Amino acid sequence: DFEVILRLLSTFLIETAGWTWKVIFGLYSLQSILPVIFMMNVMDVERYQQQKGQLNNSLVEDGGIDDDSQNGLEGEARALPSHKATAALDLLRKDPKTKYLSPINILFGLSTAFGSSVLNGEVIQKVLVDPNSTFVGFYTAITSTVAAVASLVFGRLQSSHGTWFHCGKEQVLTMGALSYLIISLQFLIFPDGSDWNRLTLLSVYTLLGVGRATYEGTLRAVFADFFPREKEGAFANIILFSGTASTTGYVLSVTGALECHEVGKYCMEYSDGSIHNVLVMELVILVTAIVAIPSFWRAVWMFREERNIPNGGV
């Protein structure tokens, strides 16, 4: 997996070549920007074929599509339609299932922000006495590896119909939400990492991998099942709620929004000398996880009622 290689490479470059995180972030940022530039020229083939068929029908008497019309169709197929910008809000307003699915997206966004800023940025330094964050790449690679393996396992379980070990999408997503809930509980009990060790870190990064597998695979499949005719709005909702939650989480975790005046049980001193209250984020993630599970099952029930599906899976 390319992501795992990049994460392990960061640890290798810091430990062996003496590179700094600024250089590594610069290279990885460039690697992220280039695909975006190339994607701007990717054609929406499905949209192009639909519009070409419509234009063919309207111009059948004129001998088909001329070069100017062909070029116009290709340009439109590459451009993002304006309704994509409001597709998420439109679906949220039209379909009540969307609001019941939003907490699980929020949970992923908050957990990702907390893991990146507090766990990767501060806790791992304290546990491993690693001021240069040398092993951040190694442990985040564990998360990526677990996510990849878990995705395969969950996919196999979901496709094993008629067997005793079959597991539906709803059970898989519940496991993902429970993974984040367990992580928040672990931080509540041992908030500053002082009682942590390598095994504790391994368990947290493994749970993050399980949660990520359910979000990036199963959750998107659920949205595709629930909204087969509104896929643009469905996937836009995932980005909207998880992205907003991630931004909020970073603001609460990194900025001075929750600064403390002195170090305490839930007031952690960061590597830059600032002191931050981590209790608020831990409680927000915990409450969100508790809300997300029954909320998701409410959406599942609504979907089954709409499609007259018996209690056997999405």
C-alpha positions in Angstrom: 0.0 0.0 0.0 1.4 3.4 -1.1 0.2 5.2 2.0 1.9 2.7 4.3 5.2 3.1 2.4 5.0 6.9 2.7 4.3 6.8 6.4 7.2 4.3 7.1 9.4 6.4 4.8 9.0 9.5 7.1 10.3 7.5 10.0 13.2 6.3 7.9 14.1 9.7 6.6 14.0 11.3 10.1 15.9 8.5 11.8 18.5 7.7 9.1 18.8 10.8 6.8 18.2 13.4 9.6 15.4 15.2 7.6 13.0 17.5 9.5 9.2 17.2 9.5 9.1 20.6 7.6 10.9 19.0 4.6 8.8 15.9 4.7 5.5 17.8 5.0 6.6 20.0 2.0 7.3 16.9 -0.1 4.1 15.2 0.9 2.1 18.4 0.3 3.5 18.6 -3.2 2.6 14.9 -3.7 -1.0 15.7 -2.7 -1.4 18.8 -4.8 -0.3 17.3 -8.1 -3.1 14.7 -8.3 -5.6 17.5 -7.6 -4.3 19.4 -10.6 -4.5 16.3 -12.8 -8.0 15.5 -11.6 -9.2 18.9 -12.8 -8.9 17.5 -16.4 -10.6 14.2 -15.8 -13.8 13.8 -17.8 -17.1 12.7 -16.2 -17.7 9.9 -18.7 -21.2 9.1 -17.5 -22.3 12.7 -17.8 -20.6 13.0 -21.2 -22.4 9.9 -22.6 -25.7 11.1 -21.3 -25.4 14.5 -22.8 -24.1 13.1 -26.1 -27.0 10.8 -26.3 -29.5 13.7 -25.7 -27.7 15.8 -28.3 -27.6 13.0 -30.8 -31.4 12.6 -30.5 -32.0 16.3 -31.0 -29.6 16.6 -34.0 -30.4 13.3 -35.7 -32.0 15.1 -38.6 -28.9 17.3 -39.0 -26.5 14.5 -39.3 -25.2 14.1 -35.7 -22.8 16.2 -33.6 -20.3 18.6 -35.2 -16.8 19.4 -33.9 -17.9 22.5 -31.9 -20.7 20.6 -30.2 -18.3 17.7 -29.4 -15.8 20.1 -27.8 -18.5 21.8 -25.8 -19.7 18.4 -24.4 -16.2 17.5 -23.4 -15.7 20.8 -21.7 -18.9 20.5 -19.7 -18.0 16.9 -18.8 -14.8 18.1 -17.2 -16.5 21.0 -15.4 -18.2 20.4 -12.1 -21.9 21.0 -12.3 -23.1 23.8 -10.1 -25.6 21.7 -8.3 -22.8 19.6 -6.7 -22.0 22.5 -4.5 -25.5 22.4 -2.9 -26.2 18.7 -3.4 -25.3 17.9 0.3 -27.7 20.5 1.7 -30.4 19.5 -0.8 -30.3 15.9 0.3 -30.1 16.9 4.0 -33.3 18.9 3.5 -35.2 16.3 1.5 -34.3 13.0 3.1 -34.5 12.6 6.9 -32.1 9.6 6.9 -29.3 12.0 6.2 -29.5 13.7 9.5 -29.4 10.4 11.3 -26.3 9.4 9.4 -24.5 12.6 10.1 -23.3 11.8 13.7 -21.2 8.9 12.5 -19.5 11.2 9.9 -18.9 13.8 12.7 -17.4 11.1 14.9 -14.9 10.1 12.3 -13.9 13.8 11.7 -13.5 14.6 15.4 -11.5 11.4 16.1 -9.2 12.0 13.1 -8.4 15.5 14.3 -7.8 14.4 17.9 -5.6 11.5 16.8 -3.5 13.7 14.5 -3.1 16.7 16.8 -3.0 15.2 20.3 -2.0 11.5 19.8 0.5 11.9 17.0 1.6 15.4 17.9 2.0 15.1 21.7 1.2 11.8 23.4 3.6 9.7 21.3 6.4 12.0 22.2 5.7 11.6 25.9 5.3 7.8 25.8 8.4 7.1 23.7 10.5 10.1 24.9 10.7 11.0 21.2 10.9 14.8 20.9 11.5 14.6 17.1 8.3 12.5 16.6 10.5 10.0 14.8 8.1 7.1 15.2 4.9 8.8 14.2 5.3 7.5 10.7 5.7 3.9 12.0 2.6 4.0 14.2 0.4 5.7 11.7 1.5 3.0 9.2 0.1 0.5 11.6 -3.2 2.3 11.4 -3.1 2.2 7.6 -2.2 -1.5 7.6 -4.9 -2.4 10.0 -7.4 -0.4 8.0 -6.4 -2.2 4.8 -6.6 -5.7 6.4 -9.8 -4.9 8.2 -11.5 -3.7 5.0 -10.8 -7.0 3.4 -12.0 -8.9 6.4 -15.2 -6.8 6.7 -15.8 -7.2 3.0 -15.5 -11.0 3.3 -17.9 -11.1 6.3 -20.5 -8.9 4.5 -20.4 -11.2 1.4 -20.7 -14.4 3.4 -24.5 -14.7 3.2 -26.0 -17.8 4.7 -23.1 -18.7 6.9 -22.8 -18.4 10.7 -20.1 -15.7 10.5 -22.0 -13.3 8.2 -21.8 -9.7 9.4 -23.9 -6.9 7.8 -22.8 -3.4 7.1 -24.7 -2.1 10.1 -22.8 -4.3 12.5 -19.5 -3.4 10.9 -20.2 0.4 11.2 -21.2 -0.2 14.8 -17.8 -1.8 15.5 -16.1 1.2 14.0 -18.0 3.6 16.2 -17.3 1.5 19.2 -13.6 1.6 18.3 -13.6 5.4 18.6 -15.7 5.2 21.8 -13.1 2.9 23.4 -10.3 5.3 22.4 -12.0 8.2 24.0 -12.6 6.2 27.2 -8.9 5.3 27.3 -7.9 8.9 27.0 -10.4 9.8 29.8 -8.8 7.2 32.1 -5.2 8.0 31.1 -5.4 11.5 29.6 -1.8 12.7 29.4 -0.1 9.5 28.3 2.0 9.2 31.5 0.7 5.7 32.2 1.0 4.6 28.6 3.5 2.2 27.0 4.2 0.8 23.5 1.4 -1.8 23.9 -1.1 0.9 24.8 0.0 2.9 21.7 -0.3 -0.2 19.6 -3.9 -0.8 20.8 -5.0 2.8 20.1 -3.5 2.9 16.6 -5.1 -0.5 15.9 -8.5 0.7 17.0 -8.0 3.8 14.8 -7.4 1.4 11.9 -10.6 -0.5 12.5 -12.5 2.8 12.7 -11.0 4.1 9.5 -11.7 0.8 7.6 -15.4 1.1 8.5 -15.5 4.8 7.5 -13.7 4.6 4.2 -15.3 1.3 3.0 -18.5 0.3 4.7 -19.9 3.8 5.4 -19.6 4.8 1.7 -21.2 1.5 0.7 -24.1 2.3 3.1 -24.6 5.8 1.6 -24.6 4.3 -1.9 -27.3 1.8 -0.8 -29.4 4.4 1.0 -29.3 7.0 -1.7 -28.8 5.2 -5.1 -30.3 8.2 -7.1 -28.6 10.9 -5.0 -25.0 9.6 -4.8 -23.5 13.1 -5.4 -25.4 14.5 -2.5 -24.8 11.4 -0.4 -21.0 11.5 -0.7 -21.0 15.3 -0.4 -22.7 14.8 3.0 -19.9 12.6 4.1 -17.3 15.2 3.2 -19.4 18.1 4.6 -19.9 16.6 8.1 -16.6 14.8 8.5 -14.7 17.8 7.1 -16.5 20.3 9.3 -15.9 18.1 12.3 -12.2 17.7 11.5 -11.8 21.4 11.2 -13.6 22.0 14.5 -11.5 19.3 16.2 -8.2 20.8 15.0 -9.3 24.3 16.3 -10.2 22.9 19.7 -7.1 20.7 20.0 -4.4 22.9 18.6 -5.4 26.6 19.0 -5.8 28.6 22.2 -9.5 27.9 22.3 -9.1 25.5 25.2 -5.9 26.6 26.9 -5.3 26.0 30.6 -3.3 28.2 33.0 -1.5 25.3 34.6 -0.8 21.6 34.0 -3.3 19.2 35.5 -4.9 15.8 34.9 -6.7 17.0 31.8 -4.5 19.9 31.0 -1.7 18.7 28.9 1.5 20.6 28.3 2.3 20.5 24.5 5.8 20.3 23.1 5.7 24.1 22.3 5.1 24.9 26.0 1.4 25.7 25.7 -1.1 24.0 28.0 -4.3 22.7 26.5 -7.5 21.2 28.0 -8.0 17.8 26.4 -11.0 16.8 28.4 -13.5 18.7 26.2 -12.5 16.9 23.0 -12.5 13.6 24.8 -16.0 14.1 26.1 -17.2 15.5 22.7 -16.0 12.3 21.0 -17.4 10.1 23.7 -20.9 11.7 23.5 -20.8 11.8 19.7 -20.0 8.0 19.6 -22.9 7.3 22.0 -25.3 9.3 19.9 -23.9 8.0 16.6 -24.7 4.4 17.1 -28.5 4.6 17.8 -28.8 7.4 15.3 -27.3 5.2 12.6 -29.6 2.3 13.5 -32.5 4.7 13.2 -31.4 5.4 9.7 -31.1 1.7 9.0 -34.7 1.2 10.3 -36.0 4.0 8.1 -34.3 2.5 5.0 -35.7 -1.0 5.7 -39.2 0.5 6.1 -38.9 2.3 2.8 -37.8 -0.8 1.0 -39.7 -3.4 3.0 -36.5 -5.1 3.9 -36.6 -7.7 6.7 -34.2 -7.5 9.6 -31.3 -9.2 7.9 -29.0 -6.5 6.8 -28.7 -3.4 4.6 
